[in-house]
Amino acid sequence: MSERPGIDELLERVREGLVRLGPREAYEAAEDGALLVDIRYQALRERDGLIPGALVVERNELEWRLDPQGNHRAPEATGHDLRIVVICNEGYASSLAAASLHQLGLHRATDLIGGFQAWRAAGLPVTT
């Protein structure tokens, strides 16, 4: 029987395939046209606020909304070369989500190290 990886090992493996961004890098990427995608659930967005300009897509809809070939894609899902920065609350679920987007051919997808909490701690824009 083969040994299956635990979540920590899986997270480490998927992060090896990502060029993860810190808060300031993500901010600059957005200024250069990258799409910030907030996958936090509604209660967290209501509690902590939103990143101005970020597309809100809850995690369970992410692949359907960002697949450029999908029938349920968001207007922002313009092609497989789109630079996407996935943002969760603390930077864990976003790594797995970005890896899933890679499987759809969105090879420039990545995530924000430390998630929304790191963004806010860096003093970057947040609206309530």
C-alpha positions in Angstrom: 0.0 0.0 0.0 1.4 3.4 -0.9 1.6 6.1 1.7 -0.8 9.0 1.1 0.3 12.6 1.8 -1.3 14.5 4.6 -2.5 18.0 4.0 0.7 19.6 5.1 2.7 17.6 2.6 0.1 18.2 -0.1 0.2 21.9 0.6 4.0 21.9 0.3 3.9 20.1 -3.0 1.3 22.4 -4.6 3.2 25.5 -3.4 6.3 24.2 -5.2 4.4 24.8 -8.5 3.4 28.3 -7.6 5.2 31.6 -7.7 3.4 33.0 -4.6 3.2 36.7 -3.9 3.5 38.7 -0.8 0.9 41.5 -0.1 2.9 44.3 -1.8 3.7 42.1 -4.8 0.0 41.2 -5.2 -1.0 44.9 -5.0 1.5 45.7 -7.7 0.4 42.8 -9.8 -3.2 44.0 -9.6 -2.0 47.5 -10.7 -0.4 45.7 -13.7 -3.6 44.0 -14.7 -3.6 40.8 -12.6 -7.0 39.7 -11.4 -7.3 39.4 -7.6 -9.9 36.8 -6.6 -11.2 36.7 -3.1 -12.5 33.2 -2.2 -13.3 33.9 1.5 -16.8 33.1 2.6 -19.3 35.8 3.2 -19.0 36.0 7.0 -15.3 36.8 6.7 -15.9 39.4 4.0 -18.5 41.0 6.2 -16.4 40.9 9.3 -13.1 42.1 7.8 -13.9 44.0 4.6 -13.0 43.7 0.9 -10.0 44.4 -1.3 -11.1 47.1 -3.7 -11.3 45.7 -7.3 -11.0 42.1 -6.3 -13.5 39.7 -7.9 -15.4 37.8 -5.2 -15.9 34.1 -6.0 -16.5 31.7 -3.2 -14.3 28.7 -3.3 -17.0 26.2 -4.4 -17.6 28.2 -7.6 -14.0 29.1 -8.4 -13.2 26.7 -11.3 -16.6 27.3 -12.9 -16.3 31.1 -12.8 -12.6 31.3 -14.0 -12.5 28.6 -16.7 -12.3 30.7 -19.9 -14.0 27.9 -21.8 -16.8 27.4 -19.2 -20.4 28.3 -19.7 -20.5 29.9 -16.2 -17.4 31.9 -16.5 -17.1 35.4 -15.1 -16.6 38.2 -17.7 -13.1 38.7 -16.2 -12.1 35.1 -17.2 -10.7 36.3 -20.5 -8.2 33.5 -21.3 -5.7 31.0 -20.1 -2.9 33.5 -19.9 -4.7 35.7 -17.4 -2.6 36.4 -14.3 -4.7 35.5 -11.2 -3.9 36.0 -7.6 -6.2 33.9 -5.3 -6.8 35.3 -1.8 -8.3 33.4 1.1 -8.2 34.4 4.7 -4.7 33.3 5.7 -3.1 31.8 2.6 -3.8 28.1 2.9 -6.9 27.3 0.9 -5.8 29.8 -1.7 -2.7 27.7 -2.5 -4.9 24.6 -3.2 -7.3 26.7 -5.2 -4.5 28.2 -7.4 -3.2 24.6 -8.0 -6.7 23.6 -9.1 -6.7 26.6 -11.6 -3.4 25.3 -13.0 -5.1 22.0 -13.8 -7.6 24.1 -15.9 -4.7 25.5 -17.9 -4.6 28.8 -16.0 -0.8 28.6 -15.7 -0.3 32.1 -14.3 -2.6 31.5 -11.3 -1.0 31.9 -7.9 -2.0 33.0 -4.4 -1.3 35.6 -1.7 1.1 34.6 1.0 -0.7 35.1 4.3 -4.0 35.8 2.6 -6.3 38.7 3.3 -5.0 39.0 6.9 -1.5 39.7 5.5 -2.9 42.2 3.0 -4.6 44.1 5.7 -1.6 44.0 8.1 0.5 45.5 5.3 -1.8 48.5 5.3 -3.1 47.9 1.8 -6.5 49.2 0.8 -9.6 47.5 2.4 -13.2 48.7 2.2 -15.9 47.8 4.7 
